[in-house]
């Protein structure tokens, strides 16, 4: 993968992100991974399904990287988000940020995951034992119960 | 490696730490890596040398893990620190923390690196173009210029 911001259908190897940000000027690398948790508020998840509008999602991930470089100066960033069916413990998203000093690496990595959940067009379908539901934006402020993402929004090519 | 807290002479693969903490109950994994930076305050580092009192260092890393479990409850932790000669960009330390939710993973990972630098008996020798120096505790509050760690303190078996 020659990009620093990408969507994939394959299992995520966090080392792919880490390798892209390790460099002579960095003394600190922070990596955040979101993994599929079995229980949420007492309800058992069987598996998740993610869909994205891929070109826009990759563009938005890159925008988040640019925001971080703007805010923290000397930072390098790589972000990958997986789509398709994910099983419990699978990595859905991995972020790696390198900076000269550690405080910035932590802060920028945290910023990245909050921004991803706010603004990247990736939809999640929860599959439980007793049903399933499309969730809207990942902060769950918008519900997609009424409005399932359109085929156009979900296309992953 | 069957331990969650260990000292190694081999290159660190952060995936080894990540694999130890990924689990059904976790929705978040934070990984912090300290890497060898080329320039510090304008001075070029050629390479670093780390020595540790290994049994005590591993015991202290485990203590930090216990402190995190106490403070954050549902957390799993793995920490590895490398010793010996490290080149620029090599990983000196890797920490992985998994928790159900992301705020705790970030906070606990940050706590771990601060505690490592405070209390784990690992000594660092900086090699510059124009000299070398043993540094004391990793927060550099204690200087080892007068007192180079004894052979007993530095033994790495």
Interface residues (C-beta under 8 A of the other chain):
Chain A: X13 X14 X15 X18 X22 X23 X24 X25 X26 X27 X28 X29 X30 X31 X32 X33 X34 X35 X36 X37 X38 X39 X40 X88 X89 X91 X98 X100 X102 X105 X106 X109 X110 X113
Chain B: X13 X14 X15 X18 X22 X23 X24 X25 X26 X27 X28 X29 X30 X31 X32 X33 X34 X35 X36 X37 X38 X39 X40 X88 X89 X91 X98 X100 X102 X105 X106 X109 X110 X113
